[in-house]
Amino acid sequence: MRVAVASGKGGTGKTTVATSLALAWGECSFLDCDVEGPNAHLLLHPEIERSAEVTVPVPRLREEDCTYCGACADFCRSHALAVVPGKWMIFDQLCHACGGCTLVCPTRAIYEVDRRIGEVRFGHAGAIRFVQGELDAGEAHPIPVIEDVLKQAGDQGDVIIDSPPGTNCSMVEVAKEADIVLLVTEPTPFGLHDLTLAVEALKAINRPAAILVNRADWGAGEVHQYAAREAIPVVLEIPHLLAVAKGYARSRPLIESAPELRQHLLDLRAALVRTIRERAA
């Protein structure tokens, strides 16, 4: 089973939940796809064994073959190319690596080179196979790094994916590869608002969802009312615990700071499997 742990906004406890799910379930794969700010390693403390660069193809010019006709710039919807008389310019960080400019160039003056945008790290945290992506500082396009992390999911055993927060393309890219998305929210007006955005995004790609309410003792039931209207199960509630906050500040995972939650996280697996089956039926 592939479980993406996501949230409509940052700060709900998404990574805290995802890492402790992995620790409670034991032998599994953990993919940290929050590549613009990966921090699962702070709670899982993996031994990193190797890393690999993530690159994307970007265009370069053979000036002797270029007629400066501008066909490449006209084609480029991301405005990564500019052509003026006698001058060809490429803005690497705007390039989406589609390769279209190489195809439309009438003189085949454009070729591609690989440009690094991030890296993927591989290791283990006990029985947990750990894979983490990180986008290099200043880079604008996280999707290629996320794709390289997701390629490591494999077909065997449970896979827990720490999704990027929010409802942007990065979150959708992760959700598409999951069997179910566990949405971590908090019972606040902002939490409920962004939960609704996440649910609508999952509807658009036809992915089943379940809800985990963190700091559940804060609210007045609005999240549960919304979940009931949408027929989305609330599979776990975690109260606001000072011990968890103190533990997080010391890089201690949730189930170490609040060991009474371990069995609840173990039982969560069965609840997620049941939700997948009910949705399929």
KOLNU-160285 format. One record per residue (C-alpha): residue in one letter; x, y, z. Coordinates in steps of 0.001 Angstrom, whole numbers, plus 500000, padded with zeros to 6 digits. Example, Ala and Ser with C-alpha at 12.3 -4.5 7.8 and 13.67 -1.06 7.14 Angstrom:
<atoms>
<atom><residuo>A</residuo><X>512300</X><Y>495500</Y><Z>507800</Z></atom>
<atom><residuo>S</residuo><X>513670</X><Y>498940</Y><Z>507140</Z></atom>
</atoms>
This chain:
<atoms>
<atom><residuo>M</residuo><X>500000</X><Y>500000</Y><Z>500000</Z></atom>
<atom><residuo>R</residuo><X>501239</X><Y>503468</Y><Z>499085</Z></atom>
<atom><residuo>V</residuo><X>500128</X><Y>506143</Y><Z>501555</Z></atom>
<atom><residuo>A</residuo><X>500766</X><Y>509808</Y><Z>500836</Z></atom>
<atom><residuo>V</residuo><X>500666</X><Y>511927</Y><Z>503979</Z></atom>
<atom><residuo>A</residuo><X>499605</X><Y>515403</Y><Z>502900</Z></atom>
<atom><residuo>S</residuo><X>498141</X><Y>518625</Y><Z>504254</Z></atom>
<atom><residuo>G</residuo><X>496408</X><Y>521638</Y><Z>502802</Z></atom>
<atom><residuo>K</residuo><X>498892</X><Y>523906</Y><Z>504592</Z></atom>
<atom><residuo>G</residuo><X>502214</X><Y>523704</Y><Z>506347</Z></atom>
<atom><residuo>G</residuo><X>502521</X><Y>523307</Y><Z>510093</Z></atom>
<atom><residuo>T</residuo><X>499739</X><Y>520779</Y><Z>510683</Z></atom>
<atom><residuo>G</residuo><X>502091</X><Y>517993</Y><Z>511792</Z></atom>
<atom><residuo>K</residuo><X>502291</X><Y>516185</Y><Z>508450</Z></atom>
<atom><residuo>T</residuo><X>505923</X><Y>515102</Y><Z>508718</Z></atom>
<atom><residuo>T</residuo><X>505547</X><Y>514338</Y><Z>512424</Z></atom>
<atom><residuo>V</residuo><X>502727</X><Y>511919</Y><Z>511601</Z></atom>
<atom><residuo>A</residuo><X>504399</X><Y>510445</Y><Z>508509</Z></atom>
<atom><residuo>T</residuo><X>507657</X><Y>509601</Y><Z>510286</Z></atom>
<atom><residuo>S</residuo><X>505918</X><Y>508002</Y><Z>513247</Z></atom>
<atom><residuo>L</residuo><X>503714</X><Y>505966</Y><Z>510919</Z></atom>
<atom><residuo>A</residuo><X>506891</X><Y>504539</Y><Z>509420</Z></atom>
<atom><residuo>L</residuo><X>508378</X><Y>503839</Y><Z>512842</Z></atom>
<atom><residuo>A</residuo><X>505175</X><Y>502166</Y><Z>514044</Z></atom>
<atom><residuo>W</residuo><X>504728</X><Y>500039</Y><Z>510924</Z></atom>
<atom><residuo>G</residuo><X>508349</X><Y>498935</Y><Z>510941</Z></atom>
<atom><residuo>E</residuo><X>509630</X><Y>497406</Y><Z>507715</Z></atom>
<atom><residuo>C</residuo><X>508535</X><Y>499820</Y><Z>504991</Z></atom>
<atom><residuo>S</residuo><X>509815</X><Y>502472</Y><Z>502607</Z></atom>
<atom><residuo>F</residuo><X>509753</X><Y>506153</Y><Z>503479</Z></atom>
<atom><residuo>L</residuo><X>509933</X><Y>508670</Y><Z>500647</Z></atom>
<atom><residuo>D</residuo><X>510501</X><Y>512295</Y><Z>501618</Z></atom>
<atom><residuo>C</residuo><X>509012</X><Y>514216</Y><Z>498695</Z></atom>
<atom><residuo>D</residuo><X>508844</X><Y>517539</Y><Z>500506</Z></atom>
<atom><residuo>V</residuo><X>511847</X><Y>518473</Y><Z>498396</Z></atom>
<atom><residuo>E</residuo><X>511767</X><Y>522232</Y><Z>498965</Z></atom>
<atom><residuo>G</residuo><X>512185</X><Y>521745</Y><Z>502711</Z></atom>
<atom><residuo>P</residuo><X>512882</X><Y>518092</Y><Z>503530</Z></atom>
<atom><residuo>N</residuo><X>513153</X><Y>517432</Y><Z>507266</Z></atom>
<atom><residuo>A</residuo><X>512042</X><Y>513839</Y><Z>507851</Z></atom>
<atom><residuo>H</residuo><X>515670</X><Y>512951</Y><Z>508533</Z></atom>
<atom><residuo>L</residuo><X>515526</X><Y>515063</Y><Z>511698</Z></atom>
<atom><residuo>L</residuo><X>513035</X><Y>512606</Y><Z>513192</Z></atom>
<atom><residuo>L</residuo><X>514061</X><Y>509313</Y><Z>511573</Z></atom>
<atom><residuo>H</residuo><X>517852</X><Y>509824</Y><Z>511879</Z></atom>
<atom><residuo>P</residuo><X>518719</X><Y>507622</Y><Z>508873</Z></atom>
<atom><residuo>E</residuo><X>522169</X><Y>506480</Y><Z>507860</Z></atom>
<atom><residuo>I</residuo><X>522684</X><Y>507938</Y><Z>504383</Z></atom>
<atom><residuo>E</residuo><X>524496</X><Y>505442</Y><Z>502172</Z></atom>
<atom><residuo>R</residuo><X>524654</X><Y>507205</Y><Z>498813</Z></atom>
<atom><residuo>S</residuo><X>523243</X><Y>510095</Y><Z>496819</Z></atom>
<atom><residuo>A</residuo><X>522518</X><Y>510862</Y><Z>493188</Z></atom>
<atom><residuo>E</residuo><X>522237</X><Y>514136</Y><Z>491321</Z></atom>
<atom><residuo>V</residuo><X>518959</X><Y>515149</Y><Z>489706</Z></atom>
<atom><residuo>T</residuo><X>519462</X><Y>516867</Y><Z>486371</Z></atom>
<atom><residuo>V</residuo><X>517247</X><Y>518298</Y><Z>483660</Z></atom>
<atom><residuo>P</residuo><X>518102</X><Y>518959</Y><Z>480004</Z></atom>
<atom><residuo>V</residuo><X>518479</X><Y>522614</Y><Z>479072</Z></atom>
<atom><residuo>P</residuo><X>519192</X><Y>524055</Y><Z>475604</Z></atom>
<atom><residuo>R</residuo><X>522471</X><Y>525365</Y><Z>474319</Z></atom>
<atom><residuo>L</residuo><X>523298</X><Y>526919</Y><Z>470938</Z></atom>
<atom><residuo>R</residuo><X>525732</X><Y>526191</Y><Z>468137</Z></atom>
<atom><residuo>E</residuo><X>526067</X><Y>529802</Y><Z>467064</Z></atom>
<atom><residuo>E</residuo><X>527559</X><Y>528987</Y><Z>463667</Z></atom>
<atom><residuo>D</residuo><X>524311</X><Y>527192</Y><Z>462723</Z></atom>
<atom><residuo>C</residuo><X>521845</X><Y>529750</Y><Z>464119</Z></atom>
<atom><residuo>T</residuo><X>519998</X><Y>532162</Y><Z>461817</Z></atom>
<atom><residuo>Y</residuo><X>518353</X><Y>534008</Y><Z>464744</Z></atom>
<atom><residuo>C</residuo><X>514946</X><Y>533398</Y><Z>463243</Z></atom>
<atom><residuo>G</residuo><X>513285</X><Y>533316</Y><Z>466672</Z></atom>
<atom><residuo>A</residuo><X>511291</X><Y>530112</Y><Z>466122</Z></atom>
<atom><residuo>C</residuo><X>512574</X><Y>528660</Y><Z>469415</Z></atom>
<atom><residuo>A</residuo><X>511608</X><Y>531721</Y><Z>471463</Z></atom>
<atom><residuo>D</residuo><X>508186</X><Y>531876</Y><Z>469819</Z></atom>
<atom><residuo>F</residuo><X>507599</X><Y>528251</Y><Z>470807</Z></atom>
<atom><residuo>C</residuo><X>508777</X><Y>528556</Y><Z>474427</Z></atom>
<atom><residuo>R</residuo><X>505715</X><Y>529182</Y><Z>476617</Z></atom>
<atom><residuo>S</residuo><X>507845</X><Y>529585</Y><Z>479751</Z></atom>
<atom><residuo>H</residuo><X>509777</X><Y>532494</Y><Z>478179</Z></atom>
<atom><residuo>A</residuo><X>513104</X><Y>530832</Y><Z>478895</Z></atom>
<atom><residuo>L</residuo><X>514477</X><Y>531878</Y><Z>475490</Z></atom>
<atom><residuo>A</residuo><X>514961</X><Y>535292</Y><Z>473951</Z></atom>
<atom><residuo>V</residuo><X>516239</X><Y>536071</Y><Z>470464</Z></atom>
<atom><residuo>V</residuo><X>517207</X><Y>539483</Y><Z>469145</Z></atom>
<atom><residuo>P</residuo><X>519224</X><Y>540233</Y><Z>466010</Z></atom>
<atom><residuo>G</residuo><X>522553</X><Y>538499</Y><Z>466421</Z></atom>
<atom><residuo>K</residuo><X>521898</X><Y>537400</Y><Z>470021</Z></atom>
<atom><residuo>W</residuo><X>520412</X><Y>534213</Y><Z>471545</Z></atom>
<atom><residuo>M</residuo><X>519731</X><Y>534050</Y><Z>475299</Z></atom>
<atom><residuo>I</residuo><X>518651</X><Y>531200</Y><Z>477591</Z></atom>
<atom><residuo>F</residuo><X>517361</X><Y>531623</Y><Z>481152</Z></atom>
<atom><residuo>D</residuo><X>518020</X><Y>528198</Y><Z>482649</Z></atom>
<atom><residuo>Q</residuo><X>515824</X><Y>528535</Y><Z>485735</Z></atom>
<atom><residuo>L</residuo><X>512762</X><Y>529343</Y><Z>483634</Z></atom>
<atom><residuo>C</residuo><X>513254</X><Y>526347</Y><Z>481354</Z></atom>
<atom><residuo>H</residuo><X>510750</X><Y>523486</Y><Z>481809</Z></atom>
<atom><residuo>A</residuo><X>513004</X><Y>521035</Y><Z>479926</Z></atom>
<atom><residuo>C</residuo><X>510331</X><Y>520151</Y><Z>477388</Z></atom>
<atom><residuo>G</residuo><X>512799</X><Y>519913</Y><Z>474489</Z></atom>
<atom><residuo>G</residuo><X>510463</X><Y>521725</Y><Z>472117</Z></atom>
<atom><residuo>C</residuo><X>513004</X><Y>524312</Y><Z>471085</Z></atom>
<atom><residuo>T</residuo><X>515308</X><Y>521620</Y><Z>469714</Z></atom>
<atom><residuo>L</residuo><X>512475</X><Y>520288</Y><Z>467566</Z></atom>
<atom><residuo>V</residuo><X>511300</X><Y>523564</Y><Z>466054</Z></atom>
<atom><residuo>C</residuo><X>514760</X><Y>524932</Y><Z>465224</Z></atom>
<atom><residuo>P</residuo><X>514942</X><Y>524818</Y><Z>461407</Z></atom>
<atom><residuo>T</residuo><X>518740</X><Y>524531</Y><Z>461310</Z></atom>
<atom><residuo>R</residuo><X>519082</X><Y>522142</Y><Z>464309</Z></atom>
<atom><residuo>A</residuo><X>521349</X><Y>524679</Y><Z>465971</Z></atom>
<atom><residuo>I</residuo><X>520041</X><Y>523862</Y><Z>469459</Z></atom>
<atom><residuo>Y</residuo><X>521277</X><Y>520938</Y><Z>471516</Z></atom>
<atom><residuo>E</residuo><X>520799</X><Y>520020</Y><Z>475179</Z></atom>
<atom><residuo>V</residuo><X>523064</X><Y>519587</Y><Z>478192</Z></atom>
<atom><residuo>D</residuo><X>522262</X><Y>518279</Y><Z>481657</Z></atom>
<atom><residuo>R</residuo><X>521955</X><Y>520824</Y><Z>484466</Z></atom>
<atom><residuo>R</residuo><X>521829</X><Y>519863</Y><Z>488129</Z></atom>
<atom><residuo>I</residuo><X>518767</X><Y>521015</Y><Z>490101</Z></atom>
<atom><residuo>G</residuo><X>518914</X><Y>518808</Y><Z>493203</Z></atom>
<atom><residuo>E</residuo><X>519783</X><Y>515422</Y><Z>494623</Z></atom>
<atom><residuo>V</residuo><X>518225</X><Y>512249</Y><Z>495992</Z></atom>
<atom><residuo>R</residuo><X>519672</X><Y>510541</Y><Z>499078</Z></atom>
<atom><residuo>F</residuo><X>519343</X><Y>506865</Y><Z>499928</Z></atom>
<atom><residuo>G</residuo><X>519741</X><Y>505167</Y><Z>503276</Z></atom>
<atom><residuo>H</residuo><X>518105</X><Y>503251</Y><Z>506109</Z></atom>
<atom><residuo>A</residuo><X>516630</X><Y>504095</Y><Z>509482</Z></atom>
<atom><residuo>G</residuo><X>516606</X><Y>500680</Y><Z>511087</Z></atom>
<atom><residuo>A</residuo><X>514220</X><Y>498538</Y><Z>509037</Z></atom>
<atom><residuo>I</residuo><X>512923</X><Y>501585</Y><Z>507160</Z></atom>
<atom><residuo>R</residuo><X>514253</X><Y>502153</Y><Z>503646</Z></atom>
<atom><residuo>F</residuo><X>514756</X><Y>505919</Y><Z>503442</Z></atom>
<atom><residuo>V</residuo><X>514747</X><Y>508046</Y><Z>500275</Z></atom>
<atom><residuo>Q</residuo><X>514850</X><Y>511823</Y><Z>500377</Z></atom>
<atom><residuo>G</residuo><X>514904</X><Y>514449</Y><Z>497655</Z></atom>
<atom><residuo>E</residuo><X>516133</X><Y>517995</Y><Z>497981</Z></atom>
<atom><residuo>L</residuo><X>515816</X><Y>520803</Y><Z>495467</Z></atom>
<atom><residuo>D</residuo><X>518907</X><Y>522993</Y><Z>495233</Z></atom>
<atom><residuo>A</residuo><X>518595</X><Y>526516</Y><Z>496643</Z></atom>
<atom><residuo>G</residuo><X>517302</X><Y>528991</Y><Z>494112</Z></atom>
<atom><residuo>E</residuo><X>515750</X><Y>526394</Y><Z>491803</Z></atom>
<atom><residuo>A</residuo><X>512143</X><Y>526890</Y><Z>490767</Z></atom>
<atom><residuo>H</residuo><X>510930</X><Y>523497</Y><Z>489547</Z></atom>
<atom><residuo>P</residuo><X>510650</X><Y>520709</Y><Z>492157</Z></atom>
<atom><residuo>I</residuo><X>508739</X><Y>518188</Y><Z>490034</Z></atom>
<atom><residuo>P</residuo><X>511798</X><Y>516459</Y><Z>488466</Z></atom>
<atom><residuo>V</residuo><X>513256</X><Y>515853</Y><Z>491936</Z></atom>
<atom><residuo>I</residuo><X>509913</X><Y>514518</Y><Z>493194</Z></atom>
<atom><residuo>E</residuo><X>509660</X><Y>512223</Y><Z>490185</Z></atom>
<atom><residuo>D</residuo><X>513107</X><Y>510763</Y><Z>490882</Z></atom>
<atom><residuo>V</residuo><X>512143</X><Y>510075</Y><Z>494508</Z></atom>
<atom><residuo>L</residuo><X>508850</X><Y>508440</Y><Z>493517</Z></atom>
<atom><residuo>K</residuo><X>510683</X><Y>506106</Y><Z>491136</Z></atom>
<atom><residuo>Q</residuo><X>512116</X><Y>504439</Y><Z>494253</Z></atom>
<atom><residuo>A</residuo><X>508714</X><Y>503373</Y><Z>495597</Z></atom>
<atom><residuo>G</residuo><X>508947</X><Y>499815</Y><Z>494301</Z></atom>
<atom><residuo>D</residuo><X>506141</X><Y>497283</Y><Z>494153</Z></atom>
<atom><residuo>Q</residuo><X>506648</X><Y>495435</Y><Z>497424</Z></atom>
<atom><residuo>G</residuo><X>505578</X><Y>496346</Y><Z>500941</Z></atom>
<atom><residuo>D</residuo><X>504170</X><Y>499522</Y><Z>502415</Z></atom>
<atom><residuo>V</residuo><X>505372</X><Y>502906</Y><Z>501185</Z></atom>
<atom><residuo>I</residuo><X>504838</X><Y>506087</Y><Z>503192</Z></atom>
<atom><residuo>I</residuo><X>505291</X><Y>509286</Y><Z>501208</Z></atom>
<atom><residuo>D</residuo><X>505776</X><Y>512628</Y><Z>502924</Z></atom>
<atom><residuo>S</residuo><X>504072</X><Y>514974</Y><Z>500490</Z></atom>
<atom><residuo>P</residuo><X>504839</X><Y>518654</Y><Z>499974</Z></atom>
<atom><residuo>P</residuo><X>502313</X><Y>520822</Y><Z>501852</Z></atom>
<atom><residuo>G</residuo><X>499570</X><Y>522725</Y><Z>500092</Z></atom>
<atom><residuo>T</residuo><X>497563</X><Y>521898</Y><Z>496978</Z></atom>
<atom><residuo>N</residuo><X>500006</X><Y>522806</Y><Z>494236</Z></atom>
<atom><residuo>C</residuo><X>501437</X><Y>520692</Y><Z>491421</Z></atom>
<atom><residuo>S</residuo><X>503990</X><Y>519080</Y><Z>493752</Z></atom>
<atom><residuo>M</residuo><X>501299</X><Y>517708</Y><Z>496067</Z></atom>
<atom><residuo>V</residuo><X>499231</X><Y>516469</Y><Z>493122</Z></atom>
<atom><residuo>E</residuo><X>502265</X><Y>514742</Y><Z>491620</Z></atom>
<atom><residuo>V</residuo><X>502695</X><Y>512751</Y><Z>494842</Z></atom>
<atom><residuo>A</residuo><X>498982</X><Y>512042</Y><Z>495307</Z></atom>
<atom><residuo>K</residuo><X>498723</X><Y>510553</Y><Z>491811</Z></atom>
<atom><residuo>E</residuo><X>501161</X><Y>507804</Y><Z>492840</Z></atom>
<atom><residuo>A</residuo><X>499380</X><Y>506940</Y><Z>496107</Z></atom>
<atom><residuo>D</residuo><X>496679</X><Y>504375</Y><Z>496831</Z></atom>
<atom><residuo>I</residuo><X>495261</X><Y>506721</Y><Z>499454</Z></atom>
<atom><residuo>V</residuo><X>496063</X><Y>510182</Y><Z>500789</Z></atom>
<atom><residuo>L</residuo><X>496045</X><Y>510771</Y><Z>504534</Z></atom>
<atom><residuo>L</residuo><X>495226</X><Y>514441</Y><Z>505061</Z></atom>
<atom><residuo>V</residuo><X>496618</X><Y>515831</Y><Z>508302</Z></atom>
<atom><residuo>T</residuo><X>494682</X><Y>518858</Y><Z>509469</Z></atom>
<atom><residuo>E</residuo><X>494030</X><Y>520893</Y><Z>512578</Z></atom>
<atom><residuo>P</residuo><X>490653</X><Y>522185</Y><Z>513815</Z></atom>
<atom><residuo>T</residuo><X>491238</X><Y>525861</Y><Z>513103</Z></atom>
<atom><residuo>P</residuo><X>489622</X><Y>528129</Y><Z>510469</Z></atom>
<atom><residuo>F</residuo><X>492793</X><Y>528076</Y><Z>508367</Z></atom>
<atom><residuo>G</residuo><X>493139</X><Y>524328</Y><Z>508814</Z></atom>
<atom><residuo>L</residuo><X>489574</X><Y>523661</Y><Z>507676</Z></atom>
<atom><residuo>H</residuo><X>489839</X><Y>526077</Y><Z>504750</Z></atom>
<atom><residuo>D</residuo><X>492983</X><Y>524447</Y><Z>503411</Z></atom>
<atom><residuo>L</residuo><X>491615</X><Y>520957</Y><Z>504075</Z></atom>
<atom><residuo>T</residuo><X>488727</X><Y>521717</Y><Z>501740</Z></atom>
<atom><residuo>L</residuo><X>491187</X><Y>522809</Y><Z>499045</Z></atom>
<atom><residuo>A</residuo><X>493129</X><Y>519555</Y><Z>499431</Z></atom>
<atom><residuo>V</residuo><X>489967</X><Y>517462</Y><Z>499228</Z></atom>
<atom><residuo>E</residuo><X>488888</X><Y>519244</Y><Z>496044</Z></atom>
<atom><residuo>A</residuo><X>492324</X><Y>518620</Y><Z>494523</Z></atom>
<atom><residuo>L</residuo><X>492036</X><Y>514897</Y><Z>495294</Z></atom>
<atom><residuo>K</residuo><X>488562</X><Y>514752</Y><Z>493793</Z></atom>
<atom><residuo>A</residuo><X>489994</X><Y>516139</Y><Z>490564</Z></atom>
<atom><residuo>I</residuo><X>492456</X><Y>513236</Y><Z>490291</Z></atom>
<atom><residuo>N</residuo><X>490091</X><Y>510631</Y><Z>491765</Z></atom>
<atom><residuo>R</residuo><X>492171</X><Y>509668</Y><Z>494794</Z></atom>
<atom><residuo>P</residuo><X>490628</X><Y>508355</Y><Z>498026</Z></atom>
<atom><residuo>A</residuo><X>491299</X><Y>510313</Y><Z>501195</Z></atom>
<atom><residuo>A</residuo><X>491202</X><Y>509866</Y><Z>504942</Z></atom>
<atom><residuo>I</residuo><X>491576</X><Y>512563</Y><Z>507588</Z></atom>
<atom><residuo>L</residuo><X>493773</X><Y>512711</Y><Z>510666</Z></atom>
<atom><residuo>V</residuo><X>492997</X><Y>515574</Y><Z>513050</Z></atom>
<atom><residuo>N</residuo><X>496041</X><Y>516826</Y><Z>514927</Z></atom>
<atom><residuo>R</residuo><X>495610</X><Y>518953</Y><Z>518068</Z></atom>
<atom><residuo>A</residuo><X>492062</X><Y>517632</Y><Z>517992</Z></atom>
<atom><residuo>D</residuo><X>491033</X><Y>519152</Y><Z>521314</Z></atom>
<atom><residuo>W</residuo><X>491294</X><Y>522698</Y><Z>519933</Z></atom>
<atom><residuo>G</residuo><X>488198</X><Y>522798</Y><Z>517763</Z></atom>
<atom><residuo>A</residuo><X>484414</X><Y>522723</Y><Z>518020</Z></atom>
<atom><residuo>G</residuo><X>483703</X><Y>519904</Y><Z>515561</Z></atom>
<atom><residuo>E</residuo><X>483780</X><Y>521778</Y><Z>512247</Z></atom>
<atom><residuo>V</residuo><X>486299</X><Y>519372</Y><Z>510703</Z></atom>
<atom><residuo>H</residuo><X>484155</X><Y>516357</Y><Z>511634</Z></atom>
<atom><residuo>Q</residuo><X>481065</X><Y>518023</Y><Z>510208</Z></atom>
<atom><residuo>Y</residuo><X>482879</X><Y>518718</Y><Z>506956</Z></atom>
<atom><residuo>A</residuo><X>484248</X><Y>515160</Y><Z>506810</Z></atom>
<atom><residuo>A</residuo><X>480748</X><Y>513757</Y><Z>507321</Z></atom>
<atom><residuo>R</residuo><X>479353</X><Y>515885</Y><Z>504489</Z></atom>
<atom><residuo>E</residuo><X>482124</X><Y>514687</Y><Z>502179</Z></atom>
<atom><residuo>A</residuo><X>481900</X><Y>511047</Y><Z>503373</Z></atom>
<atom><residuo>I</residuo><X>485609</X><Y>511054</Y><Z>504261</Z></atom>
<atom><residuo>P</residuo><X>486531</X><Y>509003</Y><Z>507347</Z></atom>
<atom><residuo>V</residuo><X>488321</X><Y>510630</Y><Z>510260</Z></atom>
<atom><residuo>V</residuo><X>490682</X><Y>507767</Y><Z>511059</Z></atom>
<atom><residuo>L</residuo><X>492564</X><Y>509234</Y><Z>514022</Z></atom>
<atom><residuo>E</residuo><X>492552</X><Y>512185</Y><Z>516393</Z></atom>
<atom><residuo>I</residuo><X>495695</X><Y>513299</Y><Z>518194</Z></atom>
<atom><residuo>P</residuo><X>495264</X><Y>515721</Y><Z>521103</Z></atom>
<atom><residuo>H</residuo><X>497515</X><Y>518684</Y><Z>521701</Z></atom>
<atom><residuo>L</residuo><X>500328</X><Y>517239</Y><Z>523823</Z></atom>
<atom><residuo>L</residuo><X>503057</X><Y>519374</Y><Z>525340</Z></atom>
<atom><residuo>A</residuo><X>505338</X><Y>516331</Y><Z>525442</Z></atom>
<atom><residuo>V</residuo><X>505126</X><Y>516029</Y><Z>521649</Z></atom>
<atom><residuo>A</residuo><X>506058</X><Y>519690</Y><Z>521130</Z></atom>
<atom><residuo>K</residuo><X>509013</X><Y>519360</Y><Z>523493</Z></atom>
<atom><residuo>G</residuo><X>510105</X><Y>516147</Y><Z>521805</Z></atom>
<atom><residuo>Y</residuo><X>509876</X><Y>517676</Y><Z>518340</Z></atom>
<atom><residuo>A</residuo><X>512194</X><Y>520489</Y><Z>519438</Z></atom>
<atom><residuo>R</residuo><X>514704</X><Y>517784</Y><Z>520366</Z></atom>
<atom><residuo>S</residuo><X>514252</X><Y>515800</Y><Z>517119</Z></atom>
<atom><residuo>R</residuo><X>512300</X><Y>513061</Y><Z>518887</Z></atom>
<atom><residuo>P</residuo><X>509527</X><Y>511365</Y><Z>516898</Z></atom>
<atom><residuo>L</residuo><X>505915</X><Y>511419</Y><Z>517971</Z></atom>
<atom><residuo>I</residuo><X>505728</X><Y>507827</Y><Z>519186</Z></atom>
<atom><residuo>E</residuo><X>508810</X><Y>508314</Y><Z>521328</Z></atom>
<atom><residuo>S</residuo><X>507359</X><Y>511399</Y><Z>523012</Z></atom>
<atom><residuo>A</residuo><X>503867</X><Y>509885</Y><Z>523259</Z></atom>
<atom><residuo>P</residuo><X>504277</X><Y>506083</Y><Z>523216</Z></atom>
<atom><residuo>E</residuo><X>500589</X><Y>505614</Y><Z>523978</Z></atom>
<atom><residuo>L</residuo><X>499920</X><Y>506572</Y><Z>520340</Z></atom>
<atom><residuo>R</residuo><X>501917</X><Y>503671</Y><Z>518872</Z></atom>
<atom><residuo>Q</residuo><X>498996</X><Y>501233</Y><Z>518841</Z></atom>
<atom><residuo>H</residuo><X>496709</X><Y>503851</Y><Z>517309</Z></atom>
<atom><residuo>L</residuo><X>499206</X><Y>504345</Y><Z>514480</Z></atom>
<atom><residuo>L</residuo><X>499452</X><Y>500589</Y><Z>514011</Z></atom>
<atom><residuo>D</residuo><X>495658</X><Y>500330</Y><Z>513836</Z></atom>
<atom><residuo>L</residuo><X>495609</X><Y>503146</Y><Z>511302</Z></atom>
<atom><residuo>R</residuo><X>496921</X><Y>500809</Y><Z>508616</Z></atom>
<atom><residuo>A</residuo><X>493797</X><Y>498645</Y><Z>508762</Z></atom>
<atom><residuo>A</residuo><X>491590</X><Y>501743</Y><Z>508641</Z></atom>
<atom><residuo>L</residuo><X>493362</X><Y>502974</Y><Z>505504</Z></atom>
<atom><residuo>V</residuo><X>493093</X><Y>499577</Y><Z>503799</Z></atom>
<atom><residuo>R</residuo><X>489380</X><Y>499497</Y><Z>504627</Z></atom>
<atom><residuo>T</residuo><X>488896</X><Y>502984</Y><Z>503170</Z></atom>
<atom><residuo>I</residuo><X>490618</X><Y>501961</Y><Z>499928</Z></atom>
<atom><residuo>R</residuo><X>488396</X><Y>498890</Y><Z>499603</Z></atom>
<atom><residuo>E</residuo><X>485213</X><Y>500809</Y><Z>500357</Z></atom>
<atom><residuo>R</residuo><X>486119</X><Y>503446</Y><Z>497797</Z></atom>
<atom><residuo>A</residuo><X>486869</X><Y>500786</Y><Z>495180</Z></atom>
<atom><residuo>A</residuo><X>483507</X><Y>499115</Y><Z>495828</Z></atom>
</atoms>
